[in-house]
Every structure is written in structure tokens, then in C-alpha cells.
Amino acid sequence: MSDTSPTTAAGTDPFRVSDGDLDDLASTLAKTMAEVRQHGVILDRLGSEPEPVPAVGQQTDSASEAEAAADKHADGPASVFILALGGEAYAVELAALSDWVNYLFLPVYGREISTNRPWCAQWHEHLEAVARLHALWLSWQQFTDAEAGLSGPSTWHRDHLDQTLAHLRAPDGPFAACTTSANRPNHRLLATPAPEQAGVPA
């Protein structure tokens, strides 16, 4: 009987993947991992907010549906934007965003740190950076999806990535008081203008 085990035959070289294919594989894997994490977040949200099942004979007219929608809106944010979230939902979303920033965004688009292009390793403490990076991540998910078409990634680069980088890494952007050299890390939150108080005339 012949041996059909999947061992390498004597005298043949093992299968090798070219460096170019490896880069493509790593990029695809990073994208897939980010999508899986996002799907996990969505599933967690769906699992934690079950839809109420109406009882038999319960009134389901438009007035009661509108009331139920209003109650649902009052219970939690209607937006997926990270600044609309709070507590554990914010922490979960920030963790997923951090994975995307650290494993895809920075390795590809991080570039060198300088006074003209500052960056802060503690970007998650700058609310403007969190907001802009989260919006960028949401648009990345939309425009890298197959349904976005072949020009989706190009549109994302032009309309979303370039604008976000210009604002985040501007000399007067949210990281202006932070790192200007990879060898001299620095982190400082800039003061924001105090809101005007409505004074009562004497």
C-alpha cells in the first residue's frame, strides 16, 4: 500500500511564500482582524439590548411604536460615534479603535515624528484625536468594504485619511504640546477655552 501521508517527498523543497505575497497576507489579516473585532462589538451591543417582544393582543399602532422608539432613544445613544457612548460601551469601542490605530493605521500611515508633524503615544487621552480617529476608522470600514466598489479605498484616502492627518498632525493640532521627537516622548493636554457664563445683570 502506498503512503498517502502529507509529508514532503525526499528531494523536494518546502513551499515558500514570496515577500510581496506575505505583505498582502499580513495586510489582509490585519483588515480581517479589525473587522472581526468590530463585528464582535456590534454583536455585544445587540446581545445587551434585546428588543421587547409584544404580548399577544398588544396594541402595535403607530403611536405606541413612536413611544417605544422614544423610550429606546432615551435609554442609550442612537449614534455609533464614540463620543456619544459612555461607560463600558466607550471603553469597548476605544479598545477596538486602539487595535486598528496600533496595528494598521500607525504602521502604514504613522510617518516620522517632527515639530511639523507631531504625534502623541497617549493619543487616547486627547478627545479630539479620539473623535477624529474614530470617524476615520468608521469611514475606513465603509470604504474598504466590497460594497464600496473599486474606488472605495481611493475615496477613503482622498476624502477622509488626508484630511484627518492634516488636522491631527498639524503644528497647532491636538498634539502640538506633545511629542516632537521619537527620542524625547512628551505628553501634555492643551487647555481649552472656558465656556462663557451667562451673567445676571446687577
N, C-alpha and C positions, 0 to 999 in steps of 0.2 A: 504493500500500500504506500502511495506517495505521501510525503509530509506536506500538509497544506497550511501549516502554521505561518503567521505573518512575520517571520524572521527575514532579515536581509540575506539574500543569497551571497555566497562567497564570491569575492572579487568585484562586487558592485558597490558603488559609492552611495552613502546615505542621501536622502532627499534634502536639498538645500533651497532656502528661500532667498531671493535677491534682496539687497538692502532697500531698493526702491519699493518692492512689494511689502517689505517689513514696515516701512514708514506708512504706507497706505493702510496696512493691517492695524497698526497702532492708532492711527487717526480714526479708523472705523470703529475700533474697540472703545476708544475714549468717547466717541459720539454715542455709541450704543449704551455704554455705562451711564452716561449723563441722562439719556432718555429713560433708561430703566429706573434710575433714581427718581426722576420727575414723575413717572407713572406710579411709582410707589407712594410718593407724596399725594398724588391725586386719589389713589385708592384708599390711603389712610383717611383723607378728608371725606371721601364718600362713605367709608365704613363708620366714621364717627358721627355722621349726620344722617341717620336713617329717615326716609320720607314717611310721614304718618300715613297709615292705611285707613281709609274711611270705613266706618262700620256699615253694615247692611242697612240700607234705607236712609243713610245720612245724606243731608242736603248737599248738593255739589253745584249750586248755581254760581254765576259769575261773582256775586257779592261775597260769598263765602270763600271762593278761590282767591279773590283780591285780598281778603282779610288774612288768609293763610300766608300769602306772599309777603304781606306787610310784616307779619309776625316773624317769618323766616329772615327777612331783611334786618329786623331789629335784633335777632339773635346773633348774627355774625356778619362779617364783611361780605359784600356782594362782589368784591374785586379780588383778582388773584395777585394784584400788585403787593409787594412785600410790606410797604408802609401802611397798608390797610389791615395787616394782620397784627396779632398781638399774642403775647404769652408763648405757649408751646408751639402754636402754628407758625409764629415768626421764627422761632429757634429752628424748627424743622426746615423751613424754607431757606433760612440763612445757611444751614449746613449743606443743603443741596446746591445752593449758589456757590458756596466756598469750594466744593468739589469741582464745579465747572470752571471757576476762576483759576484755581490752583493747577488743575490737570489739563486744561485745554486752552483757556484764554491766555494766561501768562506765558506758558512755554511757546506759544505761537506768536502772540502779539505784544509781549512784555517789553521788548527792546531795552536799550541801555538807559540807566537812570542818570539824570543830569539836572542842573539847575533849570534848564529849559524844558525838561521832561521829568518832573518829579514823580515819585511813587511812594506809597506807604505800605509796608508789610502788614500793618494793622488797619487795612482799608475798611474792614468790617465795623470799625468804630466811627467812621465818617459817614453820617447818614446820607449825605449827598452821593457819595461813592456807592453805597449800598443801593440806593434808589436807581442810579444810572446803570450800574452793572446788572441789577435785576431786570430792568427794562431791556437791556441789551441781550440778556440770556433768554428772556421770553421771546424776543424777536428772532433770535438765533434758532430757537426751537421751531418757530413758524416757518422761517425762510430756508431752513435746511431740510425740511420735510419734503418727501417726494411730491406731495400735492402742490408745493410752491412752484413747481416747474423747473426747467433747466436754468433759468436766470435767477432763481431764488437766492442762491449764495452770493451772486454778484450784487443783487439789490441790497442784501444784508450788509455787505461790506460798504457800499456807497452811502446808503441812507441811514445806517444805524452804527456800525463799528467806527467809521471815520469821525462821525460827529461826537460819539461818546469819548473816544480817545482825545479829541481836540479839547473837550471841556475838562475831562478828568486830569489830564497831564499838562494842562496849561500852567504857566508860571504863577498865575494868580488863581488857580483852581483849588479844589478841596485839599490837595496835598502840598500847597505852597509852603507850609511851615514844617513839612516832614522831610523825608529822605531826598537828598540831592546827590548822594553817592552810595553805591552798594557797600563801600568800606566804612561809611560813617552813618549807620542807621539812626534815624531820628523820627519821633512821632509827637505831634502836638496838634490838638484841635484848635482851630481858629475861633475866636469869639464871633458870635452872630449879633446883628443889631437887635437891641431890646425892642419889643413891641411897644408902640405908643399907647400910653394910658389915657383913657378918656377922662379929662379933668372936669371937675364940677366948679363952675364959676363962683367966686366968693361974693 
